Amino acid sequence: MKGETMKAYLILEDGHIFEGESFGSTKEVICEFVFNTSMTGYVEVLTDPSYAGQGVVMTYPLIGNYGVCLDDQESSQPHVEGFVVNELSRKGSHFRKHMELEDYLIENDIPGIQGIDTRYLTKLIRDKGCMNGMITTTYYDDRNKVLEKIKDYRVKGVVEETTCQKAYTLGNGKIRVALYDFGAKKNIVMELVKRGCCVTVYPAWTLAEDILKENYDGVMLSNGPGDPKECQAIIQQIRILKESHIPIFAICLGHQLMALAHGFETEKLKYGHHGANHPVKDMNTKRVYISTQNHNYVVKNIDKKIAKTWFLNVNDNTIEGIEYLKENIKTVQFHPEACAGPTDTGYLFDEFIEMMGGNQNA
Ligand SMILES: NC(=O)CC[C@H](N)C(=O)O
Protein backbone atom coordinates (compact mmCIF):
# COMPACT_ATOMS: atom_id res chain seq x y z
CA MET A 1 0.00 0.00 0.00
CA LYS A 2 1.26 3.47 -0.85
CA GLY A 3 2.81 5.46 1.94
CA GLU A 4 2.99 2.51 4.34
CA THR A 5 5.91 0.18 4.46
CA MET A 6 5.23 -3.51 4.47
CA LYS A 7 7.73 -6.32 4.51
CA ALA A 8 8.00 -8.44 1.40
CA TYR A 9 10.03 -11.54 0.57
CA LEU A 10 11.64 -12.80 -2.58
CA ILE A 11 11.94 -16.59 -2.31
CA LEU A 12 14.02 -18.30 -4.98
CA GLU A 13 13.66 -21.93 -6.01
CA ASP A 14 17.17 -22.68 -4.73
CA GLY A 15 16.02 -21.75 -1.20
CA HIS A 16 17.48 -18.23 -1.03
CA ILE A 17 15.20 -15.75 0.71
CA PHE A 18 15.61 -11.98 0.43
CA GLU A 19 13.73 -9.68 2.76
CA GLY A 20 12.74 -6.26 1.47
CA GLU A 21 9.93 -3.77 1.37
CA SER A 22 6.79 -4.17 -0.71
CA PHE A 23 5.82 -1.51 -3.26
CA GLY A 24 3.14 -1.50 -5.93
CA SER A 25 0.66 -4.34 -5.59
CA THR A 26 0.84 -6.59 -2.53
CA LYS A 27 -0.37 -9.66 -4.44
CA GLU A 28 1.74 -12.82 -4.40
CA VAL A 29 3.34 -13.94 -7.65
CA ILE A 30 5.45 -16.86 -8.84
CA CYS A 31 7.47 -16.37 -12.01
CA GLU A 32 10.89 -16.86 -13.61
CA PHE A 33 13.41 -14.18 -12.58
CA VAL A 34 15.90 -12.58 -14.97
CA PHE A 35 18.11 -9.53 -14.53
CA ASN A 36 18.14 -6.48 -16.77
CA THR A 37 21.27 -4.32 -17.04
CA SER A 38 19.67 -1.17 -18.53
CA MET A 39 20.45 2.04 -16.64
CA THR A 40 17.25 3.71 -17.85
CA GLY A 41 14.11 2.56 -19.66
CA TYR A 42 12.27 0.83 -16.81
CA VAL A 43 8.89 1.79 -18.34
CA GLU A 44 9.88 0.13 -21.62
CA VAL A 45 11.11 -2.92 -19.69
CA LEU A 46 7.90 -3.20 -17.66
CA THR A 47 5.70 -2.98 -20.77
CA ASP A 48 7.73 -5.24 -23.10
CA PRO A 49 5.34 -8.18 -23.70
CA SER A 50 8.33 -10.52 -24.07
CA TYR A 51 8.62 -10.46 -20.26
CA ALA A 52 5.25 -12.19 -19.76
CA GLY A 53 5.77 -14.95 -17.22
CA GLN A 54 8.97 -13.35 -15.93
CA GLY A 55 9.97 -11.12 -13.05
CA VAL A 56 12.73 -8.59 -13.61
CA VAL A 57 15.61 -7.65 -11.33
CA MET A 58 17.03 -4.25 -12.31
CA THR A 59 20.81 -4.12 -11.80
CA TYR A 60 20.83 -0.30 -11.86
CA PRO A 61 20.40 0.63 -8.19
CA LEU A 62 17.93 3.54 -8.38
CA ILE A 63 14.67 2.99 -10.24
CA GLY A 64 11.71 5.33 -10.59
CA ASN A 65 13.62 8.60 -10.54
CA TYR A 66 11.89 10.00 -13.62
CA GLY A 67 8.45 8.54 -12.85
CA VAL A 68 6.29 7.09 -15.61
CA CYS A 69 5.45 8.77 -18.89
CA LEU A 70 2.66 6.69 -20.46
CA ASP A 71 3.87 7.54 -23.98
CA ASP A 72 6.97 5.44 -23.25
CA GLN A 73 4.96 2.24 -22.84
CA GLU A 74 5.82 -0.48 -25.36
CA SER A 75 2.30 -1.93 -25.05
CA SER A 76 -0.94 -0.95 -23.36
CA GLN A 77 0.04 -2.34 -19.94
CA PRO A 78 2.98 -3.84 -18.02
CA HIS A 79 3.72 -7.53 -18.71
CA VAL A 80 6.43 -8.10 -16.13
CA GLU A 81 5.00 -10.30 -13.34
CA GLY A 82 7.10 -8.80 -10.53
CA PHE A 83 9.72 -6.08 -10.18
CA VAL A 84 12.84 -6.24 -7.97
CA VAL A 85 14.90 -3.13 -7.27
CA ASN A 86 17.57 -1.97 -4.91
CA GLU A 87 16.07 1.43 -4.23
CA LEU A 88 12.74 2.78 -5.43
CA SER A 89 12.62 6.50 -6.01
CA ARG A 90 9.23 7.42 -4.54
CA LYS A 91 9.19 10.81 -6.19
CA GLY A 92 10.16 10.93 -9.83
CA SER A 93 11.06 14.12 -11.60
CA HIS A 94 10.62 14.68 -15.33
CA PHE A 95 8.64 17.16 -17.43
CA ARG A 96 6.96 14.28 -19.31
CA LYS A 97 5.97 12.41 -16.14
CA HIS A 98 2.33 11.33 -15.80
CA MET A 99 2.63 9.48 -12.49
CA GLU A 100 4.96 7.90 -9.97
CA LEU A 101 6.30 4.42 -10.70
CA GLU A 102 4.72 3.11 -7.51
CA ASP A 103 1.25 4.39 -8.51
CA TYR A 104 1.69 2.86 -11.95
CA LEU A 105 2.43 -0.54 -10.42
CA ILE A 106 -0.52 -0.25 -8.00
CA GLU A 107 -2.83 0.68 -10.88
CA ASN A 108 -1.67 -2.32 -12.90
CA ASP A 109 -1.54 -4.75 -9.96
CA ILE A 110 2.17 -5.54 -10.34
CA PRO A 111 4.05 -6.37 -7.12
CA GLY A 112 7.45 -4.86 -6.49
CA ILE A 113 10.07 -5.42 -3.82
CA GLN A 114 12.77 -2.94 -2.92
CA GLY A 115 15.71 -2.85 -0.53
CA ILE A 116 17.14 -5.97 -2.18
CA ASP A 117 20.87 -6.48 -2.65
CA THR A 118 20.44 -6.67 -6.41
CA ARG A 119 24.18 -7.02 -6.98
CA TYR A 120 24.27 -10.23 -4.93
CA LEU A 121 21.03 -11.45 -6.51
CA THR A 122 22.35 -10.80 -10.02
CA LYS A 123 25.55 -12.70 -9.30
CA LEU A 124 23.45 -15.57 -8.03
CA ILE A 125 21.36 -15.67 -11.21
CA ARG A 126 24.52 -15.32 -13.30
CA ASP A 127 26.15 -18.30 -11.53
CA LYS A 128 23.13 -20.58 -11.23
CA GLY A 129 21.08 -19.45 -14.25
CA CYS A 130 17.69 -17.77 -14.25
CA MET A 131 15.48 -19.16 -11.54
CA ASN A 132 11.87 -19.33 -10.52
CA GLY A 133 10.89 -17.33 -7.51
CA MET A 134 8.05 -15.80 -5.55
CA ILE A 135 7.37 -12.25 -4.37
CA THR A 136 5.12 -12.31 -1.34
CA THR A 137 4.21 -10.24 1.69
CA THR A 138 3.40 -13.41 3.65
CA TYR A 139 5.98 -14.86 5.99
CA TYR A 140 5.92 -18.62 5.44
CA ASP A 141 6.89 -20.83 8.37
CA ASP A 142 6.86 -23.91 6.19
CA ARG A 143 9.04 -22.86 3.28
CA ASN A 144 9.10 -26.33 1.75
CA LYS A 145 5.48 -26.10 0.73
CA VAL A 146 6.00 -22.90 -1.27
CA LEU A 147 9.31 -24.12 -2.67
CA GLU A 148 7.51 -27.02 -4.36
CA LYS A 149 5.08 -24.59 -5.98
CA ILE A 150 7.90 -22.28 -7.03
CA LYS A 151 9.91 -25.10 -8.62
CA ASP A 152 6.86 -26.34 -10.54
CA TYR A 153 6.27 -23.02 -12.28
CA ARG A 154 6.76 -22.91 -16.09
CA VAL A 155 6.40 -19.97 -18.48
CA LYS A 156 3.62 -21.24 -20.75
CA GLY A 157 0.94 -20.04 -23.17
CA VAL A 158 2.26 -16.49 -23.02
CA VAL A 159 2.08 -15.60 -26.75
CA GLU A 160 -1.69 -16.22 -26.65
CA GLU A 161 -1.88 -13.88 -23.65
CA THR A 162 0.02 -11.01 -25.22
CA THR A 163 -0.97 -10.98 -28.90
CA CYS A 164 -3.72 -8.60 -30.08
CA GLN A 165 -7.26 -9.99 -30.29
CA LYS A 166 -8.19 -8.37 -33.61
CA ALA A 167 -6.25 -7.09 -36.61
CA TYR A 168 -5.78 -3.30 -36.83
CA THR A 169 -3.98 -0.90 -39.14
CA LEU A 170 -1.68 2.04 -38.38
CA GLY A 171 -0.04 4.54 -40.71
CA ASN A 172 -1.06 5.55 -44.21
CA GLY A 173 2.15 5.17 -46.19
CA LYS A 174 2.43 3.46 -49.56
CA ILE A 175 4.33 0.36 -48.43
CA ARG A 176 1.91 -2.18 -47.04
CA VAL A 177 3.32 -4.39 -44.30
CA ALA A 178 1.68 -7.20 -42.32
CA LEU A 179 3.06 -7.50 -38.79
CA TYR A 180 2.56 -10.81 -37.01
CA ASP A 181 2.02 -9.85 -33.36
CA PHE A 182 3.44 -12.46 -31.00
CA GLY A 183 3.55 -9.82 -28.23
CA ALA A 184 4.90 -6.98 -30.36
CA LYS A 185 6.53 -3.87 -28.96
CA LYS A 186 4.82 -0.68 -30.08
CA ASN A 187 8.00 0.79 -31.46
CA ILE A 188 8.29 -1.86 -34.19
CA VAL A 189 5.12 -0.44 -35.74
CA MET A 190 6.30 3.13 -35.16
CA GLU A 191 9.65 2.51 -36.89
CA LEU A 192 7.80 1.17 -39.94
CA VAL A 193 5.19 3.95 -39.98
CA LYS A 194 7.99 6.52 -39.71
CA ARG A 195 9.46 5.07 -42.90
CA GLY A 196 6.28 5.41 -44.92
CA CYS A 197 4.59 2.09 -44.20
CA CYS A 198 0.97 1.26 -43.62
CA VAL A 199 1.13 -1.55 -41.06
CA THR A 200 -1.62 -4.07 -40.40
CA VAL A 201 -1.04 -5.89 -37.13
CA TYR A 202 -2.36 -9.47 -36.98
CA PRO A 203 -3.04 -11.79 -34.04
CA ALA A 204 -0.53 -14.64 -33.62
CA TRP A 205 -3.06 -17.29 -34.71
CA THR A 206 -3.70 -15.69 -38.15
CA LEU A 207 -3.31 -18.12 -41.03
CA ALA A 208 -0.57 -17.37 -43.55
CA GLU A 209 -3.08 -17.64 -46.42
CA ASP A 210 -5.16 -14.81 -44.92
CA ILE A 211 -2.10 -12.58 -44.98
CA LEU A 212 -0.88 -13.70 -48.40
CA LYS A 213 -4.22 -13.01 -50.10
CA GLU A 214 -3.91 -9.32 -49.15
CA ASN A 215 -0.79 -8.91 -51.33
CA TYR A 216 1.36 -7.07 -48.80
CA ASP A 217 4.79 -5.75 -49.80
CA GLY A 218 6.37 -7.53 -46.84
CA VAL A 219 5.82 -9.32 -43.57
CA MET A 220 7.36 -8.62 -40.17
CA LEU A 221 7.51 -11.20 -37.41
CA SER A 222 7.58 -9.59 -33.99
CA ASN A 223 9.26 -10.28 -30.68
CA GLY A 224 7.32 -12.19 -28.03
CA PRO A 225 7.49 -14.12 -24.76
CA GLY A 226 8.20 -17.75 -23.92
CA ASP A 227 9.94 -20.74 -25.47
CA PRO A 228 9.89 -20.55 -29.29
CA LYS A 229 9.50 -24.34 -29.56
CA GLU A 230 6.08 -24.02 -27.93
CA CYS A 231 4.79 -22.16 -30.99
CA GLN A 232 4.48 -25.13 -33.35
CA ALA A 233 1.25 -23.95 -35.02
CA ILE A 234 2.82 -20.55 -35.76
CA ILE A 235 6.00 -22.18 -37.12
CA GLN A 236 3.78 -24.10 -39.54
CA GLN A 237 2.29 -20.82 -40.82
CA ILE A 238 5.74 -19.26 -41.14
CA ARG A 239 6.76 -22.17 -43.40
CA ILE A 240 3.87 -21.30 -45.70
CA LEU A 241 4.81 -17.61 -45.63
CA LYS A 242 8.43 -18.24 -46.53
CA GLU A 243 7.46 -20.53 -49.44
CA SER A 244 5.56 -17.58 -50.95
CA HIS A 245 8.78 -15.54 -51.44
CA ILE A 246 7.32 -12.44 -49.77
CA PRO A 247 10.08 -10.29 -48.13
CA ILE A 248 10.27 -11.07 -44.41
CA PHE A 249 12.06 -9.30 -41.57
CA ALA A 250 11.90 -10.76 -38.06
CA ILE A 251 12.92 -9.68 -34.58
CA CYS A 252 13.74 -11.81 -31.52
CA LEU A 253 10.97 -14.44 -31.11
CA GLY A 254 10.20 -13.96 -34.82
CA HIS A 255 13.88 -14.63 -35.60
CA GLN A 256 13.81 -17.82 -33.50
CA LEU A 257 10.57 -19.03 -35.11
CA MET A 258 11.94 -18.42 -38.61
CA ALA A 259 15.02 -20.48 -37.71
CA LEU A 260 12.81 -23.32 -36.40
CA ALA A 261 10.72 -23.11 -39.59
CA HIS A 262 13.94 -23.86 -41.50
CA GLY A 263 14.71 -26.88 -39.32
CA PHE A 264 17.40 -25.15 -37.22
CA GLU A 265 17.48 -25.54 -33.45
CA THR A 266 17.03 -23.20 -30.50
CA GLU A 267 18.26 -23.58 -26.93
CA LYS A 268 17.88 -21.78 -23.61
CA LEU A 269 20.77 -19.63 -22.40
CA LYS A 270 21.86 -19.82 -18.77
CA TYR A 271 20.62 -16.33 -17.86
CA GLY A 272 19.81 -14.77 -21.22
CA HIS A 273 20.57 -11.31 -22.53
CA HIS A 274 18.46 -8.53 -21.00
CA GLY A 275 19.71 -4.98 -21.23
CA ALA A 276 20.56 -2.03 -23.43
CA ASN A 277 24.30 -2.59 -23.69
CA HIS A 278 24.89 -5.75 -25.72
CA PRO A 279 27.54 -5.50 -28.45
CA VAL A 280 26.74 -7.31 -31.71
CA LYS A 281 28.99 -7.65 -34.74
CA ASP A 282 27.76 -7.37 -38.33
CA MET A 283 29.69 -10.22 -39.94
CA ASN A 284 29.45 -8.60 -43.40
CA THR A 285 31.05 -5.29 -42.43
CA LYS A 286 32.80 -6.40 -39.18
CA ARG A 287 31.26 -3.35 -37.49
CA VAL A 288 30.15 -3.59 -33.89
CA TYR A 289 26.89 -2.02 -32.75
CA ILE A 290 25.47 -1.61 -29.26
CA SER A 291 22.05 -3.20 -29.10
CA THR A 292 19.12 -3.62 -26.76
CA GLN A 293 18.25 -7.22 -25.99
CA ASN A 294 15.71 -9.26 -24.09
CA HIS A 295 15.84 -12.98 -24.70
CA ASN A 296 16.50 -16.25 -22.91
CA TYR A 297 16.63 -18.45 -26.01
CA VAL A 298 18.98 -18.40 -28.99
CA VAL A 299 19.31 -20.10 -32.34
CA LYS A 300 21.86 -22.84 -31.70
CA ASN A 301 22.94 -23.82 -35.18
CA ILE A 302 22.19 -23.02 -38.80
CA ASP A 303 22.56 -24.98 -42.01
CA LYS A 304 25.25 -23.11 -43.97
CA LYS A 305 23.70 -24.23 -47.25
CA ILE A 306 20.51 -22.35 -46.39
CA ALA A 307 21.62 -19.40 -44.29
CA LYS A 308 24.56 -17.47 -42.90
CA THR A 309 25.22 -15.80 -39.59
CA TRP A 310 24.59 -12.10 -40.05
CA PHE A 311 25.27 -10.85 -36.51
CA LEU A 312 27.24 -12.40 -33.66
CA ASN A 313 27.12 -11.46 -29.98
CA VAL A 314 30.55 -10.10 -29.08
CA ASN A 315 30.29 -11.25 -25.43
CA ASP A 316 29.41 -14.91 -25.90
CA ASN A 317 29.53 -15.51 -29.68
CA THR A 318 25.88 -16.55 -29.90
CA ILE A 319 23.96 -15.98 -33.14
CA GLU A 320 22.35 -12.52 -33.21
CA GLY A 321 21.14 -12.38 -36.80
CA ILE A 322 20.60 -14.61 -39.81
CA GLU A 323 20.53 -13.92 -43.54
CA TYR A 324 18.81 -16.56 -45.63
CA LEU A 325 20.85 -17.16 -48.76
CA LYS A 326 18.20 -17.83 -51.39
CA GLU A 327 15.24 -16.16 -49.72
CA ASN A 328 14.37 -12.50 -49.19
CA ILE A 329 14.46 -13.05 -45.41
CA LYS A 330 16.57 -11.36 -42.72
CA THR A 331 16.18 -11.82 -39.00
CA VAL A 332 17.77 -10.41 -35.84
CA GLN A 333 17.80 -11.61 -32.24
CA PHE A 334 18.30 -8.14 -30.78
CA HIS A 335 15.95 -5.13 -30.91
CA PRO A 336 16.65 -2.58 -33.66
CA GLU A 337 13.44 -0.77 -32.60
CA ALA A 338 14.86 -0.20 -29.10
CA CYS A 339 13.26 2.71 -27.32
CA ALA A 340 14.68 3.57 -24.79
CA GLY A 341 18.06 2.21 -25.66
CA PRO A 342 20.72 2.55 -28.33
CA THR A 343 19.30 3.39 -31.75
CA ASP A 344 22.46 2.26 -33.58
CA THR A 345 20.69 -0.56 -35.44
CA GLY A 346 17.56 1.38 -36.47
CA TYR A 347 18.98 1.31 -40.03
CA LEU A 348 17.85 -2.33 -40.27
CA PHE A 349 14.31 -1.04 -40.82
CA ASP A 350 15.68 0.89 -43.83
CA GLU A 351 17.10 -2.40 -45.08
CA PHE A 352 13.67 -4.00 -44.75
CA ILE A 353 12.19 -1.13 -46.79
CA GLU A 354 14.84 -1.89 -49.45
CA MET A 355 13.96 -5.61 -49.32
CA MET A 356 10.38 -4.60 -50.19
CA GLY A 357 11.54 -2.54 -53.18
CA GLY A 358 12.16 0.83 -51.49
CA ASN A 359 9.97 3.80 -50.79
CA GLN A 360 9.89 6.58 -53.38
CA ASN A 361 8.31 8.98 -50.86
CA ALA A 362 10.62 8.32 -47.96
N1 LIG B 1 12.13 -10.50 -26.89
C1 LIG B 1 11.80 -11.67 -27.44
O1 LIG B 1 11.16 -11.75 -28.48
C2 LIG B 1 12.18 -12.88 -26.64
C3 LIG B 1 12.07 -14.18 -27.39
C4 LIG B 1 11.97 -15.40 -26.46
N2 LIG B 1 10.79 -15.31 -25.65
C5 LIG B 1 13.22 -15.51 -25.62
O2 LIG B 1 13.16 -15.34 -24.42
O3 LIG B 1 14.27 -15.78 -26.12
The ligand as a MOL file (V3000), in Angstrom:
LIG
                    3D

  0  0  0     0  0            999 V3000
M  V30 BEGIN CTAB
M  V30 COUNTS 10 9 0 0 0
M  V30 BEGIN ATOM
M  V30 1 N 12.1320 -10.5030 -26.8920 0
M  V30 2 C 11.7960 -11.6670 -27.4350 0
M  V30 3 O 11.1620 -11.7460 -28.4840 0
M  V30 4 C 12.1790 -12.8840 -26.6400 0
M  V30 5 C 12.0700 -14.1800 -27.3890 0
M  V30 6 C 11.9650 -15.3950 -26.4610 0
M  V30 7 N 10.7910 -15.3130 -25.6530 0
M  V30 8 C 13.2180 -15.5120 -25.6160 0
M  V30 9 O 13.1560 -15.3400 -24.4200 0
M  V30 10 O 14.2700 -15.7780 -26.1200 0
M  V30 END ATOM
M  V30 BEGIN BOND
M  V30 1 1 1 2
M  V30 2 2 2 3
M  V30 3 1 2 4
M  V30 4 1 4 5
M  V30 5 1 5 6
M  V30 6 1 6 7
M  V30 7 1 6 8
M  V30 8 2 8 9
M  V30 9 1 8 10
M  V30 END BOND
M  V30 END CTAB
M  END
